[in-house]
């Protein structure tokens, strides 16, 4: 049996979980999230815990057991505490500013890049002197937050020679040696 799938999820105070027709709805102080569940899996809410049970040991059902338990756990954590990711812009002249949900990036191209972010994500761009610009993203939806971060990072991935580009805060970039001079 799946070790992840059979672990119960504890519901923190202030979070309300409802299950109706293969749909799990989680409401909390940070927002509301909805997830469709595979019709053969059974989700039970009892005495402050959520459990996900499977009817048989078919390969497809076993694969989805741990997946849906993790998705529900991510929803519970998201609406109670939320998720936060920080991106760092490394490079001369790289800048980030935001006006509301519009993020403007200067990444060494001939034009600035404007991104309209979803309403579920709170964005803050901080630029201090003598440090790299940092983009802070917060959301209750872990999936959406990761997708938006990946989209922003794909605009200028870190390159291995000088390390320039957009990276997650604290991410280690494997560096390569440049050409060696002829002797």
GIVENQUI-V922652 format. One record per backbone hydrogen bond with DSSP energy under -0.5 kcal/mol. CO is the residue of the C=O (numbers start at 1). NH is the residue of the N-H. If there is no record, write none. Layout:
[[CO;NH] [CO;NH]]
This chain:
[[2;6] [4;7] [5;52] [8;10] [9;50] [10;12] [12;15] [16;27] [18;25] [20;23] [22;37] [23;20] [23;25] [24;35] [25;18] [26;33] [27;16] [28;31] [31;28] [33;26] [35;24] [38;41] [42;44] [42;53] [44;46] [44;51] [46;49] [48;11] [49;46] [50;9] [51;44] [53;42] [58;62] [59;63] [60;64] [61;65] [62;66] [63;67] [64;68] [65;69] [66;70] [67;71] [68;72] [69;73] [70;74] [71;75] [72;76] [73;77] [74;78] [75;79] [76;80] [77;81] [77;82] [79;30] [83;139] [85;137] [86;169] [87;135] [88;90] [88;167] [89;91] [89;133] [90;165] [91;94] [95;106] [97;104] [99;102] [101;103] [101;117] [102;99] [102;104] [103;105] [103;115] [104;97] [105;107] [105;113] [106;95] [113;105] [115;103] [115;117] [118;121] [122;138] [124;126] [124;136] [126;134] [128;131] [133;89] [134;126] [134;136] [135;87] [135;137] [136;124] [137;85] [138;122] [139;83] [140;142] [141;145] [142;146] [143;147] [144;148] [145;149] [146;150] [147;151] [148;152] [149;153] [150;154] [151;155] [152;155] [153;156] [156;166] [159;163] [160;176] [164;159] [165;90] [165;167] [166;158] [167;88] [168;171] [172;174] [173;175]]
